[in-house]
Amino acid sequence: MAKRTTIPQIMRLKGQRPIVSLTAYTASLANLLDEHVDFLLVGDSMGMVIYGMPNTLSVTVEMMIAHGAAVVRGSKKACVIVDMPFGSYQASPAQAFENAARIMSETGCAGIKLEGGQEMAETIAFLVERGVPVLAHVGLLPQHANRVGGFLTQRDEEKILADAHAVADAGAFATVIECTEPEISRRISEEIAIPTIGIGAGSDCDGQILVTEDMIGQGTGYVPSFVKRYAQVHEDITKAVQNYANDVRNRDFPSK
């Protein structure tokens, strides 16, 4: 039986080879991705991708647990990290630990992800000291999109650098860098000891992550400009459903 990739193994990949990650929200998709990635992120982006929400703010701990457990069941090799949804960790380090411990115990995931830099350093340290591995997230913070005016590229170099150093010093095992100028991401990757995982942050990060549905061309909604589409699943599904509907209406399916 294949052993899962561990967080220490992911940390050791910095400087060795790029880290591969994708999002997953279901057991069936996790099973397809499992062999090809180092870790799977059960992102709160599921609110938009799976549930059709306008943003991630309405995602609950219960939703993260349900989908996180499904991804763990559907995978065997990849390390699985689950997002902490909005409102589940910001009030206090104690609140963050209570919800993180519940997510880990009820899903079987290897660690959690939370958004924020300097303002979350104390919480990250609190979690790590109590045995919760933390994937940090700096740059564009989707849970803060209303405050900053949308999903915009982040250019405040000194703040983003300070945030990245803060989460690294607090004990995060890696950090996502989202939608920042590539030069900022390059500096961060050079200056901090933990891996950086880019999404719309240039090619100099220690790894990359994309929302799988964006990458495979599933759905017709907004796709960020940094996404490369490796397939057009939406077109394939649409054609298959049209052919099925035509066969049923023409009584060609089922055949004798």
Sequence and secondary structure as in RCSB ss.txt:
>XXXX:A:sequence
MAKRTTIPQIMRLKGQRPIVSLTAYTASLANLLDEHVDFLLVGDSMGMVIYGMPNTLSVTVEMMIAHGAAVVRGS
KKACVIVDMPFGSYQASPAQAFENAARIMSETGCAGIKLEGGQEMAETIAFLVERGVPVLAHVGLLPQHANRVGG
FLTQRDEEKILADAHAVADAGAFATVIECTEPEISRRISEEIAIPTIGIGAGSDCDGQILVTEDMIGQGTGYVPS
FVKRYAQVHEDITKAVQNYANDVRNRDFPSK
>XXXX:A:secstr
      HHHHHHTTTTS EEEEE  SHHHHHHHGGG SEEEE TTHHHHTT  SSSTT  HHHHHHHHHHHHHH 
SSSEEEEE  TTSSSS HHHHHHHHHHHHHHH  SEEE  BSGGGHHHHHHHHHTT  EEEEEES GGGHHHHTS
S  B  HHHHHHHHHHHHHHT SEEEEESB HHHHHHHHHH SS EEEESS S SSEEEE HHHHTT SSS   T
T   S  HHHHHHHHHHHHHHHHHTT SS  
